[in-house]
Amino acid sequence: MYGAWSFRETDPTVRDRYFERIEGTRWRIRSEIRRQVLFTRLNLVEDEYPAVTNGTSMQDVILCCNVLIYFDDETIRAVVRRLYRALTPGGWLIVGHAEARSDFFAHFEVINCPGTVIYRKPLNALLFDETAVPPLSPARIMPVSLLNVSSSDVSSGLPALPVALSPSEPAPVRAADADAHAFDDLQAARQSADRGDLEEALRLCATIIQRELLCAEAHLLTGQILEQLERFDEAIAAYRRAIYLDHTLYLASLAMAGILQRTGHTDDACRAYRRLLRSLATLQPDAPVPSLNGVTAAELQMFIHRRMATLRS
């Protein structure tokens, strides 16, 4: 609850729009806004974030005011590094006036605003340091001629892939060669994305897909880049291709559901989360989830249930 002093520099129209008077001069944020908030506990000094399982990855804004002043310098630097990693490129970190020592925030861009300083993670910062695509396995790369896609598959929304190679096309390379080439090209594509050169990263992904149409990891990386560019329809299509080619790429399923949620397609997002939960149910609770860097099935299920709870609120 907030008293009149809290609104001393706030336009009354803003206060009236987002807060409701509860007693005398006391105000509380409106219930319809509060229902959209997820309250959880997080120990800032423990190495448990950023992580997809507790909702601390790819944040747009982090407010951490009057907390760092209670830590020693070494702890402050460690916490700020984690907060930096938890932000999406271009994301904002807001701290208290007494905490704004420049040497703690060397990786941030400093934005001077009236009466305060705000820190921004550079737009060309690393994109995939927490969700790196794992190395390819030869079993995931098959000659195109082994895949049989019917017209009903295409009409139902599955990616349209050719049934066989035409005589004019080159024969598929051997799996070991394809593995090495695709891995090297994926590494190059990720490095381009990390530098902020997303168009070059997309071009490299397209080159991989043109040569190895069934490389699920290339479709996954394409989806991640397109999502960063906010080309959401194309990103969803790329994620669907990745899932179709390799159903164990749970990161693609999670990302696709996240886009649907962010863009207001609540029913579709719920269906995507439920499909993911059914798939996770086939794993042992303590089994690591492929493509999610050690996150267990139980942890991911808990995270999805939290996401679904915010959809229902």
C-alpha positions, 0 to 999 in steps of 0.5 A: 500500500502507498501513501500520498508521499509516494505519489508526490511526483506522480501525475494524479491521472496516472495514479487514478488509472493504475491504483485504487484508494482503499482507506483515507490516503492509502492506495493499492495497485488495481486488482486487475494488474495485480492478477498479472503478477507472479510473486516468487522468491529468489536469492540474488547471491546464489547462482540460480539465475538466469534460468528458464525454470524460474522465469528469470531469463530474457527480461525486458526490465529489472528493478533492483533498488536499495539491495546491492548496498548491503553486499560487498564489492565482490558479491555486487559484481557477481549479482550484476553479472547475473542480472546482465545475463538475465536481460534481453539485449536492449533490456533495462536495469534500474538501481538505486542512486547509492548503487550507481558505481560505474565500475560495477556496470561496465558492460552496460550502456549508461543512459542519463535521464532527468534525476537518475541513471539507467543501465541498458544491455547493448542491443548487440549483446550475446543472444544465446549464451544461456540457450546454446544449441547443442552439437548435432548428432549424425542420427538427426541428419537424414537424406531427404529421400527417406522422408515421406510427407503426404498432402494431408501433412502439409494441409494440417500445418506441417512443413512442406518438404520434398518427398525425394531428390530430383535427378538434377540435385546432388546426392546427399552428403555422408552423415559424418560430413554433413555433421561436421559441415552443419556444426561449423556453419551453426557455430558461425551463425550463432557467432554472427547472431552474438555480434548482432549481425542477425541478417548474416546469421539468417543467411548462414542458417538458410545456407545450412537448410538449403544443403541439409533440409532436415537439420532441425537445429538450423530451423531452431536457430532460425526461429530464435533469430526471427523471434529476436527480430520480432518476425513472430509468424516466421519464427513460429513456422521455423520452430514448427519445422524444428519440432517436426524434424526432432520432437526432442527439441523442447526449446523450440516447443517452449519458444513457440508457446512463449510467442503465442502467449506474448502475442495474445493467442491465449488458447493456442498458447495453452494448447502448445503448453499442454502438448509440451507437458504431455511430451515431458510426461514421457520422461523421468522427473529428474531426467535432463530435458534435451536442448535445455542445458541440464533443466530436468523434466520436473523443473520444466513442468513446474515452469510451464504450469506457472506460465499457464497460471498467468494465462488463466488469471 
